[in-house]
Amino acid sequence: MTVNSASARYEGFGKDGKGHLWTKRGALDGEPYGFASRFEDGPGTNPEELIAAAHAACFTMALSFALARAGHSHGQLDTRADVTLERDGDGFQVTKSALTLTATIPGIAAEEFASLAADAEATCPISKLLNCKITLTHSLSD
């Protein structure tokens, strides 16, 4: 079992509050977040952006390992995750995470690539965690 952690501090309340994040390994130490970075174009990050980064990274790593198990030794995977936040009554809900994958993998057949990508999406721990619609779009180049 692996346990990772992060922490958040929010000073002030509502739109006027300002938050900062810290992660166990220090990647986000002091990263700002708040209303402006979540609902406007303010500086900093927001929870949905962090979920998108986690989903893209997790899926891409899962596919990388699946490709290695299938005998592929080099190439490039580029994944974008778009996480949708929608109003839900008095609050909000993450309703979708859409993964868009572009890959360059020498010598792979399109059918094998599509199968490995679908399996990686289904077995990615972050895909499993998200209780929302997940779509995968992929393209392969030589």
N, CA and C atoms as an extended XYZ file, in Angstrom:
426
Properties=species:S:1:pos:R:3:atomname:S:1:resname:S:1:resid:I:1 pbc="F F F"
N         0.852       -1.185        0.000 N   MET     1
C         0.000        0.000        0.000 CA  MET     1
C         0.890        1.238        0.000 C   MET     1
N         0.512        2.203       -0.805 N   THR     2
C         1.217        3.478       -0.878 CA  THR     2
C         0.270        4.573       -0.408 C   THR     2
N         0.754        5.445        0.441 N   VAL     3
C        -0.044        6.579        0.902 CA  VAL     3
C         0.691        7.857        0.533 C   VAL     3
N         0.026        8.711       -0.214 N   ASN     4
C         0.559       10.025       -0.546 CA  ASN     4
C        -0.327       11.060        0.111 C   ASN     4
N         0.196       12.242        0.277 N   SER     5
C        -0.595       13.251        0.967 CA  SER     5
C        -0.356       14.636        0.392 C   SER     5
N        -1.318       15.473        0.645 N   ALA     6
C        -1.252       16.886        0.306 CA  ALA     6
C        -2.063       17.615        1.365 C   ALA     6
N        -1.802       18.894        1.499 N   SER     7
C        -2.587       19.680        2.453 CA  SER     7
C        -2.939       21.022        1.836 C   SER     7
N        -4.004       21.600        2.365 N   ALA     8
C        -4.497       22.878        1.870 CA  ALA     8
C        -4.791       23.796        3.051 C   ALA     8
N        -4.510       25.062        2.872 N   ARG     9
C        -4.857       26.099        3.854 CA  ARG     9
C        -5.647       27.168        3.116 C   ARG     9
N        -6.736       27.633        3.725 N   TYR    10
C        -7.554       28.699        3.151 CA  TYR    10
C        -7.694       29.768        4.222 C   TYR    10
N        -7.230       30.963        3.924 N   GLU    11
C        -7.294       32.085        4.873 CA  GLU    11
C        -8.317       33.081        4.373 C   GLU    11
N        -9.271       33.424        5.221 N   GLY    12
C       -10.408       34.225        4.802 CA  GLY    12
C       -11.461       33.267        4.277 C   GLY    12
N       -12.603       33.814        3.900 N   PHE    13
C       -13.693       32.946        3.469 CA  PHE    13
C       -14.317       33.426        2.174 C   PHE    13
N       -14.962       32.500        1.475 N   GLY    14
C       -15.668       32.832        0.241 CA  GLY    14
C       -14.741       33.368       -0.830 C   GLY    14
N       -15.289       34.264       -1.646 N   LYS    15
C       -14.540       34.831       -2.766 CA  LYS    15
C       -13.289       35.577       -2.321 C   LYS    15
N       -13.301       36.123       -1.119 N   ASP    16
C       -12.165       36.909       -0.653 CA  ASP    16
C       -11.050       36.058       -0.059 C   ASP    16
N       -11.319       34.784        0.186 N   GLY    17
C       -10.313       33.913        0.777 CA  GLY    17
C        -9.202       33.584       -0.202 C   GLY    17
N        -8.069       33.221        0.359 N   LYS    18
C        -6.913       32.831       -0.447 CA  LYS    18
C        -6.392       31.513        0.089 C   LYS    18
N        -6.125       30.578       -0.812 N   GLY    19
C        -5.642       29.276       -0.402 CA  GLY    19
C        -4.253       28.981       -0.933 C   GLY    19
N        -3.601       27.999       -0.282 N   HIS    20
C        -2.300       27.490       -0.721 CA  HIS    20
C        -2.275       25.990       -0.501 C   HIS    20
N        -1.537       25.303       -1.367 N   LEU    21
C        -1.424       23.851       -1.320 CA  LEU    21
C         0.009       23.430       -1.056 C   LEU    21
N         0.155       22.264       -0.421 N   TRP    22
C         1.459       21.648       -0.210 CA  TRP    22
C         1.324       20.161       -0.488 C   TRP    22
N         2.346       19.576       -1.095 N   THR    23
C         2.347       18.143       -1.352 CA  THR    23
C         3.512       17.475       -0.637 C   THR    23
N         3.359       16.199       -0.397 N   LYS    24
C         4.349       15.405        0.329 CA  LYS    24
C         5.748       15.554       -0.270 C   LYS    24
N         5.852       15.534       -1.581 N   ARG    25
C         7.148       15.602       -2.243 CA  ARG    25
C         7.565       17.018       -2.611 C   ARG    25
N         6.724       18.015       -2.319 N   GLY    26
C         7.101       19.405       -2.513 CA  GLY    26
C         6.789       20.016       -3.865 C   GLY    26
N         6.162       19.274       -4.766 N   ALA    27
C         5.913       19.794       -6.114 CA  ALA    27
C         4.991       21.015       -6.123 C   ALA    27
N         4.088       21.093       -5.183 N   LEU    28
C         3.128       22.205       -5.159 CA  LEU    28
C         3.280       23.096       -3.943 C   LEU    28
N         4.416       23.051       -3.303 N   ASP    29
C         4.564       23.798       -2.056 CA  ASP    29
C         4.272       25.287       -2.220 C   ASP    29
N         3.217       25.718       -1.527 N   GLY    30
C         2.810       27.109       -1.542 CA  GLY    30
C         2.008       27.523       -2.763 C   GLY    30
N         1.619       26.577       -3.618 N   GLU    31
C         0.863       26.911       -4.831 CA  GLU    31
C        -0.473       27.555       -4.444 C   GLU    31
N        -0.765       28.749       -4.978 N   PRO    32
C        -2.016       29.418       -4.615 CA  PRO    32
C        -3.231       28.832       -5.327 C   PRO    32
N        -4.360       28.924       -4.672 N   TYR    33
C        -5.646       28.587       -5.273 CA  TYR    33
C        -6.716       29.408       -4.583 C   TYR    33
N        -7.845       29.565       -5.247 N   GLY    34
C        -8.945       30.330       -4.676 CA  GLY    34
C       -10.042       30.507       -5.706 C   GLY    34
N       -10.993       31.353       -5.387 N   PHE    35
C       -12.137       31.588       -6.266 CA  PHE    35
C       -11.687       32.032       -7.649 C   PHE    35
N       -10.755       32.988       -7.705 N   ALA    36
C       -10.323       33.548       -8.992 CA  ALA    36
C        -9.659       32.504       -9.880 C   ALA    36
N        -8.901       31.579       -9.285 N   SER    37
C        -8.239       30.556      -10.116 CA  SER    37
C        -9.187       29.406      -10.456 C   SER    37
N       -10.310       29.342       -9.772 N   ARG    38
C       -11.266       28.267      -10.038 CA  ARG    38
C       -12.369       28.688      -10.996 C   ARG    38
N       -12.880       29.900      -10.830 N   PHE    39
C       -14.033       30.331      -11.617 CA  PHE    39
C       -13.756       31.511      -12.540 C   PHE    39
N       -12.566       32.077      -12.454 N   GLU    40
C       -12.170       33.196      -13.312 CA  GLU    40
C       -10.813       32.836      -13.915 C   GLU    40
N       -10.106       33.799      -14.413 N   ASP    41
C        -8.792       33.539      -14.999 CA  ASP    41
C        -7.663       33.994      -14.082 C   ASP    41
N        -7.875       33.886      -12.770 N   GLY    42
C        -6.861       34.314      -11.820 CA  GLY    42
C        -5.677       33.367      -11.759 C   GLY    42
N        -4.577       33.824      -11.176 N   PRO    43
C        -3.377       32.990      -11.065 CA  PRO    43
C        -3.569       31.860      -10.055 C   PRO    43
N        -2.793       30.813      -10.232 N   GLY    44
C        -2.858       29.682       -9.318 CA  GLY    44
C        -3.535       28.492       -9.975 C   GLY    44
N        -3.885       27.524       -9.170 N   THR    45
C        -4.502       26.300       -9.662 CA  THR    45
C        -5.891       26.146       -9.058 C   THR    45
N        -6.509       25.006       -9.284 N   ASN    46
C        -7.811       24.729       -8.686 CA  ASN    46
C        -7.990       23.214       -8.608 C   ASN    46
N        -8.925       22.737       -7.814 N   PRO    47
C        -9.084       21.293       -7.638 CA  PRO    47
C        -9.317       20.523       -8.936 C   PRO    47
N       -10.109       21.067       -9.852 N   GLU    48
C       -10.406       20.342      -11.084 CA  GLU    48
C        -9.170       20.240      -11.977 C   GLU    48
N        -8.341       21.269      -11.986 N   GLU    49
C        -7.098       21.227      -12.748 CA  GLU    49
C        -6.159       20.169      -12.171 C   GLU    49
N        -6.131       20.057      -10.868 N   LEU    50
C        -5.294       19.040      -10.222 CA  LEU    50
C        -5.818       17.636      -10.510 C   LEU    50
N        -7.145       17.469      -10.536 N   ILE    51
C        -7.739       16.178      -10.902 CA  ILE    51
C        -7.375       15.849      -12.347 C   ILE    51
N        -7.450       16.838      -13.243 N   ALA    52
C        -7.099       16.617      -14.647 CA  ALA    52
C        -5.638       16.187      -14.776 C   ALA    52
N        -4.754       16.845      -14.057 N   ALA    53
C        -3.332       16.479      -14.105 CA  ALA    53
C        -3.124       15.061      -13.583 C   ALA    53
N        -3.782       14.731      -12.490 N   ALA    54
C        -3.658       13.391      -11.916 CA  ALA    54
C        -4.192       12.338      -12.876 C   ALA    54
N        -5.324       12.612      -13.512 N   HIS    55
C        -5.920       11.638      -14.417 CA  HIS    55
C        -5.026       11.439      -15.647 C   HIS    55
N        -4.554       12.532      -16.238 N   ALA    56
C        -3.681       12.426      -17.414 CA  ALA    56
C        -2.409       11.657      -17.072 C   ALA    56
N        -1.804       11.969      -15.944 N   ALA    57
C        -0.557       11.309      -15.548 CA  ALA    57
C        -0.778        9.829      -15.259 C   ALA    57
N        -1.818        9.508      -14.540 N   CYS    58
C        -2.101        8.124      -14.161 CA  CYS    58
C        -2.384        7.268      -15.395 C   CYS    58
N        -3.255        7.748      -16.270 N   PHE    59
C        -3.583        7.003      -17.478 CA  PHE    59
C        -2.350        6.810      -18.351 C   PHE    59
N        -1.572        7.873      -18.531 N   THR    60
C        -0.397        7.799      -19.391 CA  THR    60
C         0.617        6.800      -18.845 C   THR    60
N         0.797        6.784      -17.532 N   MET    61
C         1.708        5.819      -16.924 CA  MET    61
C         1.165        4.397      -17.063 C   MET    61
N        -0.140        4.213      -16.874 N   ALA    62
C        -0.737        2.879      -17.039 CA  ALA    62
C        -0.543        2.377      -18.467 C   ALA    62
N        -0.730        3.234      -19.459 N   LEU    63
C        -0.542        2.839      -20.846 CA  LEU    63
C         0.926        2.560      -21.140 C   LEU    63
N         1.810        3.352      -20.572 N   SER    64
C         3.246        3.135      -20.759 CA  SER    64
C         3.661        1.750      -20.282 C   SER    64
N         3.173        1.349      -19.121 N   PHE    65
C         3.502        0.028      -18.588 CA  PHE    65
C         2.865       -1.085      -19.429 C   PHE    65
N         1.646       -0.860      -19.919 N   ALA    66
C         0.997       -1.852      -20.778 CA  ALA    66
C         1.775       -2.020      -22.082 C   ALA    66
N         2.249       -0.927      -22.642 N   LEU    67
C         3.046       -0.996      -23.866 CA  LEU    67
C         4.360       -1.740      -23.623 C   LEU    67
N         4.990       -1.480      -22.490 N   ALA    68
C         6.245       -2.175      -22.156 CA  ALA    68
C         6.000       -3.681      -22.009 C   ALA    68
N         4.904       -4.052      -21.330 N   ARG    69
C         4.574       -5.483      -21.179 CA  ARG    69
C         4.313       -6.145      -22.536 C   ARG    69
N         3.804       -5.365      -23.488 N   ALA    70
C         3.511       -5.894      -24.820 CA  ALA    70
C         4.749       -5.903      -25.723 C   ALA    70
N         5.900       -5.486      -25.186 N   GLY    71
C         7.146       -5.564      -25.937 CA  GLY    71
C         7.572       -4.297      -26.651 C   GLY    71
N         6.888       -3.199      -26.428 N   HIS    72
C         7.272       -1.927      -27.061 CA  HIS    72
C         8.246       -1.207      -26.138 C   HIS    72
N         9.344       -0.726      -26.719 N   SER    73
C        10.410       -0.171      -25.871 CA  SER    73
C        10.594        1.333      -25.980 C   SER    73
N        10.024        1.971      -26.984 N   HIS    74
C        10.173        3.421      -27.063 CA  HIS    74
C         9.007        4.042      -27.827 C   HIS    74
N         8.874        5.331      -27.654 N   GLY    75
C         7.799        6.086      -28.270 CA  GLY    75
C         7.452        7.267      -27.391 C   GLY    75
N         6.350        7.887      -27.692 N   GLN    76
C         5.922        9.048      -26.915 CA  GLN    76
C         4.413        9.042      -26.753 C   GLN    76
N         3.956        9.364      -25.548 N   LEU    77
C         2.533        9.466      -25.232 CA  LEU    77
C         2.254       10.874      -24.733 C   LEU    77
N         1.293       11.537      -25.306 N   ASP    78
C         0.862       12.865      -24.864 CA  ASP    78
C        -0.626       12.785      -24.560 C   ASP    78
N        -0.986       13.020      -23.312 N   THR    79
C        -2.387       12.915      -22.893 CA  THR    79
C        -2.855       14.228      -22.292 C   THR    79
N        -4.021       14.656      -22.727 N   ARG    80
C        -4.686       15.825      -22.143 CA  ARG    80
C        -5.956       15.329      -21.478 C   ARG    80
N        -6.221       15.811      -20.266 N   ALA    81
C        -7.474       15.511      -19.570 CA  ALA    81
C        -8.240       16.808      -19.396 C   ALA    81
N        -9.492       16.791      -19.792 N   ASP    82
C       -10.386       17.930      -19.594 CA  ASP    82
C       -11.460       17.507      -18.603 C   ASP    82
N       -11.421       18.096      -17.412 N   VAL    83
C       -12.368       17.776      -16.353 CA  VAL    83
C       -13.472       18.826      -16.356 C   VAL    83
N       -14.719       18.363      -16.390 N   THR    84
C       -15.881       19.247      -16.452 CA  THR    84
C       -16.506       19.391      -15.061 C   THR    84
N       -16.659       20.628      -14.625 N   LEU    85
C       -17.322       20.964      -13.366 CA  LEU    85
C       -18.639       21.643      -13.712 C   LEU    85
N       -19.745       21.090      -13.225 N   GLU    86
C       -21.061       21.648      -13.514 CA  GLU    86
C       -21.819       21.927      -12.226 C   GLU    86
N       -22.712       22.910      -12.317 N   ARG    87
C       -23.571       23.221      -11.180 CA  ARG    87
C       -24.454       22.022      -10.890 C   ARG    87
N       -24.630       21.724       -9.596 N   ASP    88
C       -25.454       20.602       -9.150 CA  ASP    88
C       -26.245       21.091       -7.941 C   ASP    88
N       -27.467       21.578       -8.191 N   GLY    89
C       -28.267       22.150       -7.107 CA  GLY    89
C       -27.585       23.386       -6.552 C   GLY    89
N       -27.332       23.384       -5.250 N   ASP    90
C       -26.666       24.519       -4.615 CA  ASP    90
C       -25.149       24.438       -4.707 C   ASP    90
N       -24.620       23.341       -5.248 N   GLY    91
C       -23.176       23.161       -5.319 CA  GLY    91
C       -22.723       22.839       -6.733 C   GLY    91
N       -21.648       22.079       -6.790 N   PHE    92
C       -21.064       21.707       -8.075 CA  PHE    92
C       -20.705       20.229       -8.047 C   PHE    92
N       -20.512       19.652       -9.234 N   GLN    93
C       -20.129       18.255       -9.349 CA  GLN    93
C       -19.200       18.097      -10.555 C   GLN    93
N       -18.153       17.286      -10.401 N   VAL    94
C       -17.343       16.887      -11.538 CA  VAL    94
C       -18.143       15.827      -12.275 C   VAL    94
N       -18.476       16.121      -13.534 N   THR    95
C       -19.351       15.233      -14.288 CA  THR    95
C       -18.642       14.446      -15.387 C   THR    95
N       -17.440       14.853      -15.751 N   LYS    96
C       -16.776       14.195      -16.870 CA  LYS    96
C       -15.279       14.447      -16.817 C   LYS    96
N       -14.529       13.450      -17.253 N   SER    97
C       -13.110       13.617      -17.535 CA  SER    97
C       -12.872       13.036      -18.916 C   SER    97
N       -12.459       13.877      -19.841 N   ALA    98
C       -12.220       13.450      -21.214 CA  ALA    98
C       -10.715       13.396      -21.462 C   ALA    98
N       -10.221       12.219      -21.804 N   LEU    99
C        -8.808       12.021      -22.097 CA  LEU    99
C        -8.604       12.068      -23.608 C   LEU    99
N        -7.642       12.854      -24.034 N   THR   100
C        -7.264       12.908      -25.443 CA  THR   100
C        -5.802       12.509      -25.525 C   THR   100
N        -5.538       11.421      -26.219 N   LEU   101
C        -4.211       10.825      -26.297 CA  LEU   101
C        -3.681       10.907      -27.715 C   LEU   101
N        -2.450       11.369      -27.855 N   THR   102
C        -1.724       11.324      -29.114 CA  THR   102
C        -0.461       10.535      -28.846 C   THR   102
N        -0.203        9.533      -29.671 N   ALA   103
C         0.932        8.655      -29.418 CA  ALA   103
C         1.761        8.433      -30.669 C   ALA   103
N         3.044        8.282      -30.449 N   THR   104
C         3.969        7.870      -31.494 CA  THR   104
C         4.653        6.614      -30.973 C   THR   104
N         4.325        5.477      -31.576 N   ILE   105
C         4.857        4.190      -31.133 CA  ILE   105
C         5.255        3.401      -32.381 C   ILE   105
N         6.536        3.367      -32.685 N   PRO   106
C         6.969        2.646      -33.883 CA  PRO   106
C         6.578        1.168      -33.835 C   PRO   106
N         6.045        0.680      -34.960 N   GLY   107
C         5.779       -0.742      -35.108 CA  GLY   107
C         4.521       -1.281      -34.461 C   GLY   107
N         3.651       -0.435      -33.943 N   ILE   108
C         2.429       -0.947      -33.309 CA  ILE   108
C         1.276       -0.892      -34.304 C   ILE   108
N         0.454       -1.914      -34.289 N   ALA   109
C        -0.752       -1.935      -35.120 CA  ALA   109
C        -1.831       -1.093      -34.446 C   ALA   109
N        -2.662       -0.463      -35.245 N   ALA   110
C        -3.721        0.396      -34.716 CA  ALA   110
C        -4.647       -0.357      -33.772 C   ALA   110
N        -4.976       -1.615      -34.084 N   GLU   111
C        -5.879       -2.403      -33.247 CA  GLU   111
C        -5.249       -2.691      -31.877 C   GLU   111
N        -3.963       -3.041      -31.869 N   GLU   112
C        -3.274       -3.293      -30.599 CA  GLU   112
C        -3.218       -2.024      -29.763 C   GLU   112
N        -2.906       -0.907      -30.416 N   PHE   113
C        -2.847        0.374      -29.716 CA  PHE   113
C        -4.200        0.708      -29.084 C   PHE   113
N        -5.273        0.581      -29.854 N   ALA   114
C        -6.605        0.899      -29.342 CA  ALA   114
C        -6.964        0.003      -28.164 C   ALA   114
N        -6.638       -1.272      -28.246 N   SER   115
C        -6.937       -2.212      -27.165 CA  SER   115
C        -6.143       -1.888      -25.902 C   SER   115
N        -4.855       -1.613      -26.060 N   LEU   116
C        -4.025       -1.275      -24.893 CA  LEU   116
C        -4.480        0.035      -24.257 C   LEU   116
N        -4.852        1.009      -25.073 N   ALA   117
C        -5.316        2.294      -24.540 CA  ALA   117
C        -6.626        2.124      -23.767 C   ALA   117
N        -7.552        1.347      -24.304 N   ALA   118
C        -8.828        1.106      -23.618 CA  ALA   118
C        -8.612        0.365      -22.299 C   ALA   118
N        -7.719       -0.627      -22.300 N   ASP   119
C        -7.416       -1.354      -21.069 CA  ASP   119
C        -6.768       -0.448      -20.032 C   ASP   119
N        -5.857        0.428      -20.478 N   ALA   120
C        -5.190        1.352      -19.552 CA  ALA   120
C        -6.207        2.305      -18.924 C   ALA   120
N        -7.148        2.770      -19.718 N   GLU   121
C        -8.187        3.666      -19.177 CA  GLU   121
C        -9.029        2.931      -18.143 C   GLU   121
N        -9.334        1.680      -18.403 N   ALA   122
C       -10.176        0.906      -17.486 CA  ALA   122
C        -9.458        0.519      -16.198 C   ALA   122
N        -8.140        0.399      -16.260 N   THR   123
C        -7.394       -0.040      -15.075 CA  THR   123
C        -6.675        1.091      -14.353 C   THR   123
N        -6.667        2.282      -14.910 N   CYS   124
C        -6.020        3.440      -14.274 CA  CYS   124
C        -6.703        3.713      -12.926 C   CYS   124
N        -5.945        3.756      -11.820 N   PRO   125
C        -6.552        3.994      -10.503 CA  PRO   125
C        -7.346        5.297      -10.413 C   PRO   125
N        -6.914        6.345      -11.101 N   ILE   126
C        -7.654        7.610      -11.046 CA  ILE   126
C        -8.950        7.497      -11.839 C   ILE   126
N        -8.932        6.777      -12.970 N   SER   127
C       -10.182        6.534      -13.707 CA  SER   127
C       -11.170        5.801      -12.810 C   SER   127
N       -10.675        4.814      -12.072 N   LYS   128
C       -11.543        4.056      -11.167 CA  LYS   128
C       -12.094        4.938      -10.048 C   LYS   128
N       -11.284        5.875       -9.566 N   LEU   129
C       -11.687        6.747       -8.464 CA  LEU   129
C       -12.792        7.722       -8.884 C   LEU   129
N       -12.691        8.254      -10.081 N   LEU   130
C       -13.651        9.259      -10.536 CA  LEU   130
C       -15.013        8.618      -10.761 C   LEU   130
N       -16.009        9.169      -10.151 N   ASN   131
C       -17.370        8.663      -10.307 CA  ASN   131
C       -18.101        9.539      -11.318 C   ASN   131
N       -17.565        9.548      -12.547 N   CYS   132
C       -18.148       10.373      -13.594 CA  CYS   132
C       -17.909        9.702      -14.932 C   CYS   132
N       -18.457       10.267      -15.963 N   LYS   133
C       -18.264        9.736      -17.309 CA  LYS   133
C       -16.824        9.991      -17.743 C   LYS   133
N       -16.171        8.955      -18.246 N   ILE   134
C       -14.807        9.094      -18.751 CA  ILE   134
C       -14.818        8.684      -20.212 C   ILE   134
N       -14.315        9.561      -21.056 N   THR   135
C       -14.205        9.241      -22.474 CA  THR   135
C       -12.739        9.272      -22.866 C   THR   135
N       -12.374        8.437      -23.819 N   LEU   136
C       -11.008        8.355      -24.315 CA  LEU   136
C       -11.033        8.515      -25.823 C   LEU   136
N       -10.295        9.498      -26.308 N   THR   137
C       -10.109        9.707      -27.736 CA  THR   137
C        -8.624        9.528      -27.989 C   THR   137
N        -8.254        8.784      -29.006 N   HIS   138
C        -6.826        8.576      -29.237 CA  HIS   138
C        -6.486        8.604      -30.709 C   HIS   138
N        -5.247        8.971      -30.974 N   SER   139
C        -4.736        8.943      -32.341 CA  SER   139
C        -3.301        8.442      -32.284 C   SER   139
N        -2.888        7.819      -33.368 N   LEU   140
C        -1.583        7.201      -33.456 CA  LEU   140
C        -0.877        7.767      -34.664 C   LEU   140
N         0.379        8.140      -34.477 N   SER   141
C         1.176        8.600      -35.615 CA  SER   141
C         2.448        7.777      -35.694 C   SER   141
N         3.053        7.742      -36.871 N   ASP   142
C         4.283        6.951      -37.059 CA  ASP   142
C         5.495        7.665      -36.509 C   ASP   142
